[in-house]
Amino acid sequence: MLLEIQRDILLQPLILTTGFVDRKQTMPILSNIYMQKVADEITIISNDMEIQAKVTLSGEMAGDDFIITLPARKLQDILKIFPEQAQVVFEKQDNKIEIKSGLTKFVLQTLPADHYPLLKINDQQICQFTLLQKDLKARLTQICYAMADKDSRVFLNGMFFEIKNNQLHLVATDAHRLGLMITAINEQIDNCSAIIPKKTIIELLKFLDNGNEEITVKFFNSQVAFETKGKELITKVIDGKYPDYERVIPLNNEKLCLINREKLLRAIERVSAIGVDKLKIVTFEIEKNKLILTCNNEEQEGSQDQIDVVFKPNEALRVSFNINYVKDLLSNTQAENLQFAFLDGVKSVLVTIPDDSSFKAVLMPFR
């Protein structure tokens, strides 16, 4: 017998690592997970040659020490089929592994573990810092929507991590919108930076817990490692120069509008119920503490809604946005109220949280 273990002990770590596994890998072995048992610990590793996830689990188990690789998605699907808390037995059969529970059994092909291309860190460490997992997760969540996707400017297809003056600046932009989170670092560390790929950020959010456990972030020349108890994520960084994000943050927008985030989100959802045009435009008209939202669809039909706001200027203001950009901002920011700072109807808009200097968002209107 290779291994006997309760299904639930193995399933959740497997789910955490299989996000990196692509069914269309050019190397067949990268469709597998690397699995090593030593005493009462199992380490599961997956990678796509750019990002590597490692999860170490412990619990009651029986069997010999081993190193094998197995098809990641198939193994996950098999474990999901078995009942909760079922005992699962792994048996080796030449180049195959039999997996059974009760009267149900499956046979999977395995590939040699010594052929698995494990990612190693070979560079000298530049800097490291530690944060609470829940804090990092909350900050990533608030701005990750602004990362570009498959943009020809590859440096936009990720999130910028920048340490300066003992603060962590997290930045995401697709050149139409921008999100910035600033977090104080308790340790004294040198300035450094890296562009983390979008895929890494998405998988990192799954890795992070909402508790008070810490995570250590280590910067190397071409890699970044995220380490916490029982879990490690190693990623290559995007090679490129990130744009000067501070230049695009408007500082002179003096027309301030305080808006309840939830009320605006619900109004946006209502006006989009009939659909929107190809440009996905929602128009804001603000005057005398009233915000009127309007949309039109492809059939020249329209919708309108209105909410109360606090708007100080005497003159009216009209500005149009991509409705999905506004939705993303409102859905991922958990503040009760947001302050929209306008210059006019065509220049970029600064969105902040009252009495919270750690968050900034920028939206480019339609001109």
C-alpha positions in Angstrom: 0.0 0.0 0.0 1.3 3.4 -1.0 -1.0 5.6 1.0 -4.2 5.5 3.1 -5.6 8.9 4.0 -9.0 10.6 4.7 -10.3 12.2 1.5 -10.9 15.6 3.2 -7.3 16.0 4.4 -6.0 15.7 0.8 -8.7 17.4 -1.2 -8.4 21.1 0.0 -4.6 21.3 -0.5 -5.1 19.7 -3.9 -7.7 22.3 -4.9 -5.3 25.1 -3.8 -2.5 23.9 -6.1 -4.4 22.7 -9.2 -5.3 26.3 -10.2 -1.8 26.5 -11.8 -2.3 23.4 -13.9 -3.3 24.0 -17.5 -4.9 21.1 -19.5 -3.1 22.3 -22.6 0.5 22.2 -21.3 3.2 21.7 -23.9 5.0 19.4 -21.4 2.6 16.6 -20.3 4.2 16.3 -16.9 3.0 19.9 -16.0 -0.6 18.6 -16.1 0.4 16.5 -13.1 1.0 17.4 -9.5 4.2 16.4 -7.7 3.4 14.6 -4.5 5.9 13.6 -1.8 5.2 11.8 1.5 7.7 11.8 4.3 6.5 10.2 7.6 3.1 11.9 8.4 3.5 14.8 6.0 2.6 15.2 2.4 3.8 18.0 0.1 1.9 18.8 -3.0 3.5 20.9 -5.7 2.3 22.2 -9.1 3.8 24.7 -11.5 3.5 26.1 -15.0 7.2 27.0 -15.3 6.3 30.6 -14.3 4.5 30.1 -11.0 4.9 27.3 -8.4 2.5 26.4 -5.6 3.5 24.2 -2.7 1.2 23.0 0.1 2.3 20.8 3.0 -0.3 18.9 4.9 -0.2 16.6 7.9 -2.7 14.3 9.6 -3.5 10.7 10.2 -2.2 8.6 7.3 -0.6 5.2 6.6 1.8 4.0 4.0 5.4 4.2 2.8 7.4 7.3 2.0 7.1 8.1 -1.7 7.5 10.6 -4.5 5.0 10.4 -7.4 3.2 12.6 -10.0 -0.5 12.2 -10.8 -2.9 14.0 -13.2 -4.0 17.0 -11.1 -7.5 17.6 -12.5 -8.4 13.9 -12.6 -7.2 13.3 -9.1 -9.2 16.3 -7.8 -12.3 15.1 -9.6 -11.9 11.6 -8.2 -11.6 12.8 -4.6 -14.7 15.0 -5.1 -16.7 11.9 -6.1 -15.8 10.1 -2.9 -18.0 10.8 0.2 -16.8 13.3 2.8 -14.5 11.7 5.4 -14.1 8.6 3.3 -10.9 6.6 3.6 -8.9 6.7 0.3 -6.3 4.1 -0.6 -3.5 4.5 -3.1 -1.8 1.4 -4.5 1.1 1.3 -7.0 0.8 -0.8 -10.1 3.9 -0.5 -12.3 3.5 2.9 -14.0 0.0 3.4 -12.7 -1.7 4.3 -9.4 -4.9 2.6 -8.3 -7.1 4.9 -6.1 -10.0 3.3 -4.3 -12.6 4.0 -1.6 -15.1 1.4 -0.7 -16.1 -0.5 -3.9 -15.2 2.4 -6.2 -11.7 2.4 -7.8 -9.8 4.3 -10.5 -6.5 3.7 -12.2 -4.4 6.7 -13.2 -1.2 7.0 -15.2 1.8 8.4 -13.4 5.0 10.0 -14.8 8.5 9.9 -13.3 8.8 12.3 -10.5 12.5 13.0 -11.3 11.3 14.5 -14.6 9.2 17.1 -12.8 10.7 20.6 -13.4 10.6 22.1 -9.9 11.2 25.8 -9.7 14.2 26.8 -7.6 15.2 30.2 -6.1 18.8 30.8 -7.3 19.1 34.5 -6.9 20.2 36.5 -3.9 17.4 37.9 -1.8 16.9 41.7 -2.2 14.4 42.3 0.6 11.5 40.8 2.6 8.6 42.0 4.7 5.8 40.4 6.7 2.1 41.2 6.8 -1.0 39.7 8.2 -2.6 37.4 5.6 -6.0 39.0 6.0 -4.6 42.5 5.5 -2.8 41.6 2.3 -5.8 39.8 1.0 -8.1 42.7 1.7 -5.8 45.1 -0.1 -5.3 42.9 -3.2 -9.0 42.4 -3.4 -9.8 46.1 -3.5 -7.7 46.8 -6.6 -7.1 43.5 -8.5 -9.9 44.2 -10.9 -7.9 47.1 -12.5 -5.1 44.8 -13.8 -5.0 44.5 -17.6 -5.6 41.1 -19.3 -3.5 40.1 -22.3 -2.4 43.6 -23.0 0.4 44.0 -25.5 2.1 46.2 -22.9 3.0 43.2 -20.8 3.9 45.2 -17.7 0.2 46.1 -17.3 -0.8 42.4 -17.1 0.0 42.2 -13.4 0.2 44.1 -10.1 3.1 46.4 -9.1 4.5 45.8 -5.6 6.7 48.7 -4.6 8.4 49.3 -1.3 9.4 52.9 -0.6 9.8 54.8 2.6 8.8 51.7 4.5 5.4 51.5 2.8 4.1 48.9 0.5 2.4 50.4 -2.6 0.2 48.0 -4.5 -0.8 49.3 -7.9 -3.0 47.9 -10.7 -3.9 49.7 -13.9 -5.1 48.9 -17.5 -4.5 52.5 -18.6 -8.3 53.2 -18.3 -8.5 52.9 -14.6 -6.1 52.6 -11.7 -6.2 51.2 -8.1 -3.7 52.0 -5.4 -3.4 50.6 -1.9 -0.7 51.9 0.6 0.2 49.9 3.6 2.8 50.7 6.3 5.5 48.1 6.9 6.7 47.6 10.4 10.2 46.5 9.5 13.0 48.7 8.3 13.7 47.6 4.7 15.3 49.0 1.5 13.3 50.2 -1.4 12.5 47.6 -4.0 9.8 46.7 -6.5 8.4 43.9 -8.7 5.6 43.4 -11.2 3.6 40.2 -10.1 1.7 38.5 -12.9 -2.1 38.6 -12.9 -2.4 34.8 -12.7 -0.2 34.8 -9.5 -2.4 37.4 -7.9 -5.5 35.4 -8.6 -4.0 32.2 -7.1 -2.5 34.1 -4.2 -5.9 35.3 -3.2 -7.0 31.7 -2.9 -3.9 30.9 -0.7 -4.5 33.8 1.8 -6.6 33.2 4.8 -8.8 35.7 6.7 -7.2 35.0 10.1 -4.3 36.7 11.9 -1.6 34.4 10.5 1.3 36.2 8.9 2.7 35.9 5.4 6.3 36.7 4.4 7.0 38.2 1.0 10.6 37.8 -0.3 12.0 39.7 -3.3 14.7 38.3 -5.6 16.1 39.6 -8.9 13.6 37.7 -11.1 11.3 36.0 -8.6 9.1 36.7 -5.6 8.1 34.2 -2.9 5.1 34.3 -0.7 5.5 32.0 2.4 3.1 31.2 5.2 2.6 28.2 7.4 2.3 25.1 5.2 2.1 27.1 2.0 4.6 28.6 -0.5 4.1 30.4 -3.8 7.0 31.2 -6.0 6.5 33.4 -9.1 8.6 34.8 -11.8 8.1 38.5 -12.2 7.2 40.5 -15.3 10.2 42.0 -16.9 9.5 45.7 -17.7 9.3 49.2 -16.3 6.0 50.0 -14.7 4.5 53.4 -15.6 4.8 56.3 -13.2 1.4 55.8 -11.6 1.7 58.8 -9.3 1.7 61.1 -12.4 -1.8 60.0 -13.4 -3.4 60.5 -9.9 -5.2 63.9 -10.2 -4.4 66.3 -7.3 -6.4 69.4 -8.3 -9.9 68.0 -8.6 -11.9 70.2 -6.3 -15.5 69.3 -7.2 -16.2 66.8 -4.5 -19.2 64.4 -4.4 -19.8 62.1 -1.4 -21.7 59.0 -2.5 -23.0 56.0 -0.5 -21.3 53.1 -2.2 -24.1 50.5 -1.8 -26.8 53.0 -3.1 -24.7 53.8 -6.1 -24.0 50.1 -6.9 -27.7 49.2 -6.7 -28.7 52.2 -8.9 -26.0 51.1 -11.4 -27.5 47.6 -11.4 -31.0 48.9 -12.0 -30.2 51.2 -14.9 -28.3 48.4 -16.6 -31.2 46.0 -16.4 -32.3 46.7 -20.0 -28.7 46.4 -21.3 -26.3 49.0 -22.4 -24.9 50.2 -25.7 -21.7 48.8 -27.3 -19.6 51.4 -25.5 -21.2 50.3 -22.1 -21.8 53.9 -21.1 -23.4 55.1 -17.9 -23.8 58.9 -17.6 -23.7 60.8 -14.3 -25.5 64.1 -14.0 -24.9 65.8 -10.6 -26.7 68.9 -9.4 -28.0 70.1 -6.0 -27.1 66.9 -4.1 -28.8 64.7 -6.6 -27.1 62.1 -8.9 -29.1 61.1 -12.0 -27.8 58.0 -13.8 -28.8 57.2 -17.3 -28.1 54.4 -19.8 -29.2 53.5 -23.4 -29.1 50.1 -25.1 -28.6 49.0 -28.7 -32.4 49.4 -29.4 -32.3 53.1 -28.4 -34.2 52.3 -25.3 -33.2 54.1 -22.1 -33.2 53.9 -18.3 -32.8 56.4 -15.5 -32.4 56.4 -11.8 -31.6 58.9 -9.1 -29.9 58.9 -5.7 -29.1 61.5 -3.0 -25.4 62.6 -2.7 -23.5 65.4 -1.1 -22.2 67.7 -3.9 -20.7 71.1 -2.9 -20.3 73.0 -6.2 -23.2 75.2 -7.4 -22.8 74.3 -11.0 -24.1 71.0 -12.5 -21.7 68.4 -13.8 -22.2 65.7 -16.5 -19.7 62.9 -17.0 -19.9 59.4 -18.6 -18.0 56.2 -17.6 -17.7 52.6 -18.7 -20.4 51.0 -16.6 -18.3 47.9 -15.9 -15.4 50.0 -14.6 -17.8 51.6 -12.1 -19.3 48.3 -11.1 -15.9 46.8 -10.5 -14.8 49.7 -8.3 -18.0 49.6 -6.2 -18.1 45.8 -5.9 -14.5 45.4 -4.6 -14.3 48.4 -2.3 -16.0 47.7 1.1 -16.2 51.3 2.4 -19.6 52.7 3.3 -19.0 56.0 1.4 -16.8 57.0 -1.5 -15.7 60.5 -2.4 -15.5 61.3 -6.2 -13.3 64.2 -7.0 -14.0 65.8 -10.4 -12.2 68.6 -12.3 -14.7 68.7 -15.2 -16.6 66.2 -17.4 -13.6 64.9 -19.3 -10.6 64.7 -17.0 -9.7 61.7 -14.9 -11.7 61.3 -11.6 -10.1 60.5 -8.3 -12.1 58.2 -6.0 -11.1 57.9 -2.3 -12.5 56.7 1.0 -13.2 59.6 3.5 -10.6 59.7 6.3 -8.6 56.8 4.8 -5.5 57.8 2.9 -4.5 54.2 2.1 -6.9 53.8 -0.9 -7.0 55.7 -4.2 -8.8 54.8 -7.5 -8.7 56.7 -10.8 -11.4 56.4 -13.5 -11.0 57.8 -17.0 -14.4 59.1 -18.3 -15.6 58.9 -21.9 -14.7 62.0 -23.7 
